[in-house]
Amino acid sequence: MMNIRFSRKQLCIPYALFLICFVVLPLAVIVYYAFTDGSGRFTLENLLSFFSNGNTIGTLCYSLVIAAVVTAVCLLVAYPVAYVLARSGLKRGPVILMLFILPMWINFTLRVTALKEILTVLEGNLSLHPFLNTVIAMTYDYLPFMILPLYTTLLQLDESLLEAASDLGAGPAAVFFRVTLPLSMPGIVSGITMTFLPAMTNYVILDMIYNSTYIMGSLIGSYFNIYDWNNGSMISLILFAVICIVTLITGRGDRNNAENRGAIL
Amino acid sequence: MSENIIELKNIKKVFDDTAVVENFNLTVKKGEFVTFLGPSGCGKTTTLRMIAGFEFPTEGEILLNGEDISRIPPNLRPINTVFQRYALFPHLNVYENVAFGLNLKKLPKPVIAEKVRRVLEVVDLEGFEKRKISTLSGGQQQRIAIARAIVNEPDILLLDEPLGALDLKMRQEMQLELKSMHERLGITFIYVTHDQEEALTMSDKVVVMSDGMIQQIGTPEEIYNEPKNAFVADFIGESNIFEGRMAASMTVEFCRTQFPCVDNVPKDTRVDVVVRPEDVLITEPGKGQLTGVVDSVVFKGMYYEITALCGENEIVIQSTRSAQTGSTIGMRIDPDGIHVMPAGVLMNVFDGTITKDGRAAFAGGEYACDLTQLYEGSHRSGECSVITPDGEEISLAGMEVTVEVPVKAVSMSDEPREYRANGNIISFIYKGSHYNYTVRTADEEDFVLDEDDLWNEGDHVSLMIPEDQIILKRKQGAV
């Protein structure tokens, strides 16, 4: 039999090819379009027009607000759920967790359509509460991404640390705020990253619930729909920069707890 | 200094229908160093956790300075714990860890700083305030864990196998340090360990536990010199354990020889006899009380460990003089080297019922037995019925009985068979000529039995009992 051996470098080749084709090249194309005009000449016009247009700046701010609200709501809902599932020793804990994760197995379109029907029954005309509906729909969609990392971190939390805190005189609230919460920071950061970023861009959900709310994703989509690839690319690039900044900020918070990394991301 | 700081009264703790601690009674005086000693799973850590407040006793009360605290949560008890694996907060630095309890008490910042500085001096880690926990060695983490507990000036300091994770040299150093810390601070220490040397070295009082119950409470000297039963003798130090019988009130017979002893036990009582290896003195052949053949000699540094065979009994001797393997030696045991204690279990007693096919069902097994014992003078008439001398036929199916099986009658096998009771060996003691095993079945019944061969703790075995060795008795009030 032939003895085929791969060096580690050779094993990297497929992944390197993948990354070049689907990450580096598209990014280069976006950068190229962002800094050229329709006829391919270099220009900063696209950048300037983004910042001189009140509409686009407004959309950016509004997207940030929506993403922040959705993330906050997700966190507020997910933390107690994850805490109960991970720490209260429920016999059926994993099953209940599964029920929270289960919607992820159902087709996205179907899920949102179902939600739309429910909201229509409750509210009548969906366009009357655009902000509320946006938050509800996105929270519904991203909740599992918040629950999972929190659940993982809380599950790994060493019971003896909580006992130590209470032994040293901490009541239940003090145990939570001085030990449980700080030690679940890695999970919180993972959850925020996995919720905040998509929430800024996913306009498909909004389209599907007939929502007039305009977020960054919708803005980019609208440019590409009219074949203005240059402006669309520039906005994508700006969004990319915003996301980089957010990641850096949360990443710093995370590094302070580097010893306790363990959440999935 | 003689007032009782803590009293445990009739403590019982049940987990999932199994009692892990039972009948626990203990009083601890202020400033004492008390150690709970026992093999793993004996309930010592559970007892400690009940004192700390992490578990509440199922029954009984814990009195701290005369007040019942058994239902008070840990944060309201003036008791602090040093955890087995330290449980230091990884998100806080050394200073914040040590100051944790003081911060909760809302003490002024300078007071906290001063207290932390002083306690770090006590544990010899000055200047470590800003260090991250993860940068500390095991020994340093240990000291921080102690500092974090004693800085709160608790009435009682609980230590749960605090030295278990350290290497031998570090452990011995910390033992001495803890001991001197105890003397300097004047805090009551309650210490849990499975290491008998640690317990004997450090404690004022040792509580030996096994299977959820206290076996003996005493000073290290008492525990070592006057063990109360074969378990304690076997667990603490090396010992020869023999089965014996009192030949007269101050004379005990074992190894087919009569020895004068200092224990006044009625004649003919069955007893266990414990002799420490260093109490067996080698004499010229024929000049001692026992004569034996040297089976092995091992040099142990301070002494030779000599094993001699004397009839079917093996005797371990510690002597500064060596002996020739195969040679015949005499052995003498002085009266104060002989410790007589009540014999362990001689009879296994179970609740059982008679099955339809005439077997006795008990402890998860069914055994053929002689049913005629239930009615004097009767004879068997059917599968499960007997005819009494009066000619009355009695069906015994479903009858509740007391089953007694002598320890000597039971034997073990590693093949499970239908009808046999099965269980795991939970403990054993070497008794000179044989091993004395305790086998626990799935429904928590214990069989005690003797075997010549060595089995391992945890082995799964099935139990064989000859038909004519099963003693059946009718339960009072039963049909």
Interface residues (C-beta under 8 A of the other chain):
Chain A: D158 S160 L161 E163 A164 A165 S166 D167 L168 G169 A170 G171 A174 R178 V179 P182 L183 M185 N257 E259 N260
Chain B: A52 G53 F54 P73 P74 N75 I79 N80 T81 F83 Q84 R85 A87 L88 F89 P90 H91 F100 G101 L104 K105 K132 S134 R148 A149 N152
